[in-house]
Amino acid sequence: MDFFNFVAQISPLAATCFSVGILLLLVEMIHPGFGVPGITGIALLFLGVFLSARTWSEVLALTLIILGLIGLALSFVLNSAKNGYLSKKLILQHKSVKESGYVAVNERGDLLGKEGTAMTILRPSGKADFNGEIVDVVTEGEFIPAKTPVRVIKVEGSRSVVRAFDKK
């Protein structure tokens, strides 16, 4: 019991450093950002240890106590982030589904099989004209000169793959 007597003799300034340091670390765990609260909290904890410990054994004991408190706080924050208050703040609860009108990619399935003209050199990407509609297209790797007739052979989302063909 004599080993932990120094805990009862900690000065008010050191106790304030410990309390504010733990609080700032908790703030950093809940609202991660640039690290200012976390770095300040660690500095205050070091200052508290420096102000209160007189021997290396006291430094070790205070360090273990601080690490235990930080571990408890971290387990609380992680549990809250998984199941509690923080999960409602950190995890998006709504889904962006197609049925609600959300479209991530403009599907261009209507272009499949259409014939047009390469407006630019396709090496392998460029622009093609399909009856007045300018579309970004790609080839399968081959070089297609401008003003060459092209046909859409595959559509993958907004990616339209074309191939040159002979108009007859």
Secondary structure, DSSP 8 states (H G I E B T S, - for coil): -GGGHHHHT--HHHHHHHHHHHHHHHHHHHS-SSSHHHHHHHHHHHHHHHHH--SHHHHHHHHHHHHHHHHHHHHHHHHHHHHSHHHHHHS------GGGT--SS---GGGTT-EEEESS-BSSEEEEEETTEEEEEE-SS--B-TT-EEEEEEEETTEEEEEE----
